[in-house]
Amino acid sequence: MLRDLREGWNADTLYVLAANSDAAEELARFAEPWAADSVRTVAGEQTQTLLGAYDGSIVVMYWWD
């Protein structure tokens, strides 16, 4: 969707949905070469806020300043 904006869009946060905590840990390690300023996982009520529902999934957030 962002790629379709004509003016371009600088995004500083990437959200990845992980199936479980093991997958979330692997995703966090996978992104180490990306040099994100912050990598954190979001679960439980915070995931429900992001997704609108909670099914046990975990969101991994990568942030660059």
N, C-alpha and C positions, 0 to 999 in steps of 0.2 A: 504494500500500500504506500509506504513512504517513497519507494522508488518512482512512483507515478506522479509525485508532486513536481510541477514544472520549476518552481523556484529552488528546489533542493531542500533538504532537511537535515540538520545536524542533530543526531540523536546521541545522547550520552549514557543511556541505560539499555541493557539488553536483558530480557526476561526469557528464561528457558524453563519449560515445564518438565520436571523429572518424575518418573514413575514411583520412586521410593528413595529412602535416605542413601542407600548404596549408590544409586545412579546420580544423586545430587552431589555426593562426594567426588565421584568420578568426573562429573561435569566441571566442578570447581578446579580440580587438578588439571584437566584438559586445557583450560583457558589460561593457565599460568603464563605462557608465552605472549598472551595478548596484553599483558601489563595493565590490567584494570586497577584503578585506584582502590576499589572495594569489590569484594566478592562475598555475598552472603546468601544464606538460604532462608526462605520464608515458608512456614508451615502453619497448620492449624487455623485459627481465626483470621490471621493475616492473609493466608491463601484464599480463604473464603471471600475476603474483601476484594482481592485482586481478580478472582475468577467469577465471583457471584455465587459460587457453590463450593463445597469442600468434599472431595472424594478420596482424601488420603494422599493426594499428590503434594509434591514440594516444588516451589518455584526457586530457581537459582537466579540471583540478580547480579549482573556485572555492571559496574558504574565507572565511568571515566570523567575526570574533571577537565 
